[in-house]
């Protein structure tokens, strides 16, 4: 137990900066991922194993959305599985920093699975809408398509912007630091207004939205609300990132 607590304390001190993440990621997903990463570290697991384990939680749950008629039981199971998968997605990077085992192949695997996840989550909603929902209008079938477009554009453009910024600055810091310096206090400080505003475009909040899958009208309302938020943020992010690169 002492070793686990020490590992957890080190991971807490070596967190990535809180800037640019929502309060869900800051206070729910990263802490949950930290606990999972500490357990994996004590068990001798690798970051890639955590990445694959996260996929094993995520993709069967998404398949169930497309194949099983929505109900309260399915909603709880899907929401829980997606939340655990997202926490494992945070855990693999924390474990890599602790083991000093980060690699380009591991980062590649993590990002590819993230991209597949972002596409699949809205494809299965589209299938569920078509098979099981009594939609007010067939036009609502466009909602998952637009949501997928916004989520993938934000994901891709964000990564591309980060990479282009690295090319325009002095390459003094490697992509995966060998030994992260422990700050004086944990990175999870009091959230700024930006962290609260970013909640609607946090993947974790999308996962929580599936908790309402058992009620068609509620889920449709929540899903479309998150869609509108993604469209607004996509436009804002694209303008912001383009100006930064100029």
C-alpha positions as CSV (number, residue, x, y, z in Angstrom):
1,X,0.0,0.0,0.0
2,X,2.9,2.4,0.8
3,X,4.3,1.9,-2.6
4,X,1.0,2.6,-4.3
5,X,0.5,5.8,-2.3
6,X,4.0,7.0,-3.2
7,X,3.4,6.2,-6.9
8,X,0.1,8.1,-6.8
9,X,1.8,11.0,-5.0
10,X,4.5,11.2,-7.7
11,X,1.9,11.1,-10.5
12,X,0.0,13.9,-8.8
13,X,3.0,16.1,-8.8
14,X,3.9,15.3,-12.4
15,X,0.6,16.1,-14.0
16,X,0.4,18.0,-17.3
17,X,-0.7,21.7,-17.0
18,X,-4.3,22.4,-16.2
19,X,-4.5,25.1,-19.0
20,X,-6.8,24.3,-21.8
21,X,-8.8,21.4,-20.3
22,X,-12.3,21.3,-18.8
23,X,-13.2,20.8,-15.2
24,X,-14.3,17.2,-16.1
25,X,-10.9,16.3,-17.3
26,X,-9.2,18.2,-14.5
27,X,-11.2,16.9,-11.5
28,X,-12.7,13.6,-12.8
29,X,-10.8,12.0,-15.7
30,X,-7.2,12.8,-14.8
31,X,-7.6,11.7,-11.1
32,X,-9.4,8.5,-12.2
33,X,-6.7,7.9,-14.8
34,X,-4.0,8.6,-12.1
35,X,-5.4,5.8,-9.9
36,X,-5.6,3.4,-12.8
37,X,-2.1,4.3,-13.9
38,X,-0.7,3.8,-10.3
39,X,-2.4,0.4,-10.2
40,X,-1.0,-0.5,-13.6
41,X,2.5,0.7,-12.5
42,X,2.4,-1.6,-9.5
43,X,1.2,-4.5,-11.7
44,X,4.0,-4.0,-14.2
45,X,1.7,-3.1,-17.1
46,X,2.8,-1.1,-20.1
47,X,1.2,2.1,-21.5
48,X,0.2,0.3,-24.7
49,X,-1.6,-2.3,-22.7
50,X,-3.6,0.4,-21.0
51,X,-4.4,1.9,-24.4
52,X,-5.7,-1.4,-25.7
53,X,-7.6,-2.0,-22.5
54,X,-9.3,1.3,-22.9
55,X,-10.4,0.3,-26.4
56,X,-11.8,-3.0,-25.0
57,X,-14.1,-0.9,-22.7
58,X,-15.0,1.6,-25.4
59,X,-15.8,-0.2,-28.6
60,X,-18.0,-3.0,-27.3
61,X,-20.1,-0.3,-25.5
62,X,-20.4,1.6,-28.8
63,X,-21.4,-1.5,-30.7
64,X,-24.1,-2.0,-28.1
65,X,-25.5,1.5,-28.9
66,X,-26.0,0.5,-32.5
67,X,-27.2,-3.1,-31.9
68,X,-29.4,-3.0,-28.8
69,X,-32.6,-1.1,-28.3
70,X,-32.0,1.8,-25.9
71,X,-33.1,1.4,-22.3
72,X,-32.1,2.5,-18.8
73,X,-29.9,-0.5,-18.2
74,X,-28.1,-0.1,-21.5
75,X,-27.7,3.6,-20.8
76,X,-25.9,3.0,-17.5
77,X,-23.7,0.3,-18.9
78,X,-22.6,2.3,-21.9
79,X,-22.0,5.5,-19.9
80,X,-19.9,3.6,-17.4
81,X,-17.9,1.7,-20.0
82,X,-17.1,4.9,-22.0
83,X,-16.1,6.7,-18.8
84,X,-13.7,4.0,-17.8
85,X,-12.3,3.8,-21.4
86,X,-11.7,7.6,-21.2
87,X,-10.0,7.3,-17.8
88,X,-7.7,4.6,-19.2
89,X,-6.9,6.9,-22.1
90,X,-5.6,9.4,-19.5
91,X,-3.9,6.6,-17.6
92,X,-1.7,5.4,-20.4
93,X,0.1,8.8,-20.8
94,X,0.5,9.1,-17.0
95,X,2.0,5.6,-16.8
96,X,4.4,6.4,-19.7
97,X,5.7,9.5,-17.9
98,X,6.1,7.5,-14.6
99,X,7.9,4.6,-16.3
100,X,9.8,7.0,-18.7
101,X,8.7,4.7,-21.4
102,X,6.9,7.1,-23.8
103,X,7.5,6.3,-27.5
104,X,6.4,7.6,-30.9
105,X,4.7,4.2,-31.6
106,X,2.8,4.5,-28.3
107,X,1.7,8.0,-29.0
108,X,0.7,7.0,-32.5
109,X,-1.5,4.1,-31.2
110,X,-3.1,6.4,-28.7
111,X,-4.0,9.0,-31.2
112,X,-5.2,6.6,-33.9
113,X,-7.6,4.9,-31.4
114,X,-8.8,8.3,-30.3
115,X,-9.6,9.2,-33.8
116,X,-11.4,5.9,-34.4
117,X,-13.3,6.5,-31.2
118,X,-14.4,10.0,-32.2
119,X,-15.7,8.7,-35.5
120,X,-17.4,5.6,-34.2
121,X,-19.3,7.3,-31.3
122,X,-21.3,9.3,-33.7
123,X,-21.7,6.6,-36.3
124,X,-23.4,4.4,-33.7
125,X,-25.7,7.2,-32.6
126,X,-26.7,7.6,-36.3
127,X,-27.5,3.9,-36.5
128,X,-29.4,4.0,-33.2
129,X,-31.4,7.1,-34.4
130,X,-32.3,5.3,-37.6
131,X,-33.2,1.9,-36.0
132,X,-34.8,2.7,-32.7
133,X,-35.7,6.4,-32.4
134,X,-39.0,8.1,-33.3
135,X,-37.4,11.3,-34.5
136,X,-39.4,14.5,-34.9
137,X,-38.0,14.8,-38.4
138,X,-35.6,12.8,-40.7
139,X,-33.4,15.9,-40.6
140,X,-32.3,14.9,-37.2
141,X,-30.3,12.1,-38.8
142,X,-27.9,14.9,-39.9
143,X,-27.1,15.6,-36.2
144,X,-24.6,12.7,-35.7
145,X,-22.9,13.6,-39.1
146,X,-22.4,17.2,-38.1
147,X,-21.3,16.2,-34.6
148,X,-18.7,13.8,-36.1
149,X,-17.5,16.5,-38.4
150,X,-17.0,19.0,-35.6
151,X,-15.4,16.6,-33.2
152,X,-12.9,15.3,-35.8
153,X,-12.0,18.7,-37.1
154,X,-11.4,20.0,-33.6
155,X,-9.3,16.9,-32.8
156,X,-7.2,17.1,-36.0
157,X,-6.8,20.8,-36.2
158,X,-5.8,20.9,-32.5
159,X,-3.0,18.3,-33.0
160,X,-1.9,19.9,-36.3
161,X,-1.7,23.4,-34.6
162,X,0.4,22.0,-31.8
163,X,2.8,20.3,-34.2
164,X,3.2,23.4,-36.4
165,X,3.8,25.5,-33.3
166,X,6.6,23.2,-32.3
167,X,8.2,23.7,-35.7
168,X,8.1,27.5,-35.3
169,X,9.7,27.5,-31.8
170,X,13.1,26.4,-30.6
171,X,13.1,22.5,-30.2
172,X,14.4,22.6,-26.7
173,X,12.0,20.1,-25.1
174,X,11.4,16.6,-26.5
175,X,7.9,15.4,-27.2
176,X,7.9,13.0,-24.3
177,X,10.1,14.3,-21.4
178,X,12.4,11.7,-19.9
179,X,11.9,12.9,-16.3
180,X,9.1,15.4,-15.7
181,X,10.0,17.9,-13.0
182,X,7.6,17.8,-10.0
183,X,6.0,21.2,-9.4
184,X,5.6,22.6,-6.0
185,X,1.8,22.0,-6.1
186,X,-0.4,19.7,-8.2
187,X,-1.5,21.0,-11.6
188,X,-5.2,20.6,-10.6
189,X,-5.6,24.1,-9.2
190,X,-8.9,26.0,-9.0
191,X,-10.5,26.0,-12.5
192,X,-10.6,29.2,-14.5
193,X,-13.6,30.3,-16.4
194,X,-12.1,28.8,-19.5
195,X,-12.1,25.3,-17.9
196,X,-15.9,25.6,-17.2
197,X,-16.7,26.9,-20.7
198,X,-14.8,24.0,-22.2
199,X,-17.2,21.4,-20.6
200,X,-19.5,21.0,-23.5
201,X,-16.7,19.9,-25.8
202,X,-15.1,17.5,-23.4
203,X,-15.3,13.9,-24.6
204,X,-16.1,12.9,-21.0
205,X,-19.3,15.0,-21.1
206,X,-20.3,13.3,-24.3
207,X,-19.8,10.0,-22.5
208,X,-22.0,11.2,-19.7
209,X,-24.7,12.1,-22.2
210,X,-25.2,8.4,-22.9
211,X,-26.6,8.1,-19.4
212,X,-29.8,9.6,-20.9
213,X,-30.0,7.0,-23.7
214,X,-32.9,5.3,-22.1
215,X,-35.1,8.4,-22.7
216,X,-35.3,9.2,-26.4
217,X,-36.5,12.8,-26.0
218,X,-34.0,13.6,-23.3
219,X,-31.0,12.0,-25.1
220,X,-31.9,13.8,-28.4
221,X,-32.1,17.1,-26.5
222,X,-28.8,16.6,-24.7
223,X,-27.1,15.3,-27.9
224,X,-28.2,18.2,-30.0
225,X,-27.2,20.7,-27.3
226,X,-23.7,19.3,-27.3
227,X,-23.7,19.3,-31.1
228,X,-24.4,23.0,-31.2
229,X,-21.7,23.7,-28.6
230,X,-19.2,21.7,-30.8
231,X,-20.1,23.7,-33.9
232,X,-19.7,27.0,-32.1
233,X,-16.4,25.9,-30.5
234,X,-15.1,24.5,-33.8
235,X,-15.6,27.9,-35.5
236,X,-14.0,29.7,-32.5
237,X,-11.0,27.3,-32.3
238,X,-10.3,27.4,-36.0
239,X,-10.2,31.2,-36.0
240,X,-8.0,31.3,-32.9
241,X,-5.6,28.6,-34.1
242,X,-5.2,30.2,-37.5
243,X,-4.4,33.6,-36.0
244,X,-1.9,32.1,-33.6
245,X,-0.1,30.4,-36.5
246,X,0.0,33.7,-38.5
